[in-house]
Amino acid sequence: MAISAAIFTALRASPEHVAWLEGVITFVGRQDNLAVRQAAMIALAFNVFVVLVAIMSIMLTVPKGGPRKT
């Protein structure tokens, strides 16, 4: 949570926008908050990445079988 908040804060404070993101998504509407919208998208993408890593680590480390009968 702290890392995604730091990413958002760092990118939001930057007066320049993320240039490569403009080629991927067309922003419609107000353009004065473009840095905030881009910072939020990148921070949320980082959160999705962390969730995917967590799912993969759970799938690789938790045994698949049920309880063992003795």
C-alpha positions as CSV (number, residue, x, y, z in Angstrom):
1,M,0.0,0.0,0.0
2,A,2.8,2.4,0.9
3,I,4.6,1.7,-2.4
4,S,1.6,2.4,-4.5
5,A,0.9,5.6,-2.5
6,A,4.5,6.6,-3.1
7,I,4.2,5.9,-6.8
8,F,1.0,8.0,-7.0
9,T,2.4,10.9,-5.0
10,A,5.6,11.0,-7.0
11,L,3.9,10.9,-10.4
12,R,1.1,13.3,-9.4
13,A,3.6,15.9,-8.2
14,S,5.4,15.8,-11.5
15,P,4.4,18.7,-13.8
16,E,5.1,16.5,-16.8
17,H,2.8,13.7,-17.8
18,V,3.7,10.2,-18.7
19,A,4.2,10.4,-22.4
20,W,4.0,6.7,-23.3
21,L,0.6,6.4,-21.6
22,E,-0.9,8.8,-24.1
23,G,-0.3,6.4,-26.9
24,V,-2.1,3.7,-25.1
25,I,-5.2,5.5,-23.7
26,T,-6.9,8.6,-25.1
27,F,-7.9,10.9,-22.3
28,V,-11.2,12.7,-22.8
29,G,-12.6,15.6,-20.7
30,R,-10.7,17.9,-18.5
31,Q,-7.0,18.0,-19.2
32,D,-5.9,20.0,-16.1
33,N,-5.9,16.8,-13.9
34,L,-4.1,14.6,-16.4
35,A,-1.1,14.0,-14.1
36,V,-3.4,12.8,-11.3
37,R,-5.3,10.5,-13.6
38,Q,-2.1,9.0,-15.1
39,A,-0.6,8.6,-11.6
40,A,-3.7,6.8,-10.4
41,M,-3.6,4.4,-13.4
42,I,0.0,3.5,-12.9
43,A,-0.4,3.1,-9.1
44,L,-3.4,0.8,-9.7
45,A,-1.5,-1.2,-12.3
46,F,1.2,-1.7,-9.7
47,N,-1.4,-3.0,-7.3
48,V,-2.7,-5.4,-9.9
49,F,0.9,-6.6,-10.5
50,V,1.3,-7.2,-6.7
51,V,-1.9,-9.2,-6.6
52,L,-0.8,-11.4,-9.5
53,V,2.5,-12.0,-7.8
54,A,0.7,-12.9,-4.6
55,I,-1.6,-15.3,-6.4
56,M,1.3,-17.0,-8.2
57,S,3.3,-17.4,-4.9
58,I,0.2,-18.9,-3.3
59,M,-0.3,-21.3,-6.2
60,L,3.3,-22.4,-6.0
61,T,3.7,-22.8,-2.3
62,V,0.4,-24.1,-0.9
63,P,0.0,-27.8,-1.3
64,K,-2.9,-28.9,-3.5
65,G,-4.0,-32.0,-1.7
66,G,-6.6,-32.1,1.0
67,P,-5.9,-33.3,4.6
68,R,-3.9,-36.5,4.8
69,K,-5.6,-39.5,6.3
70,T,-3.5,-41.4,8.7
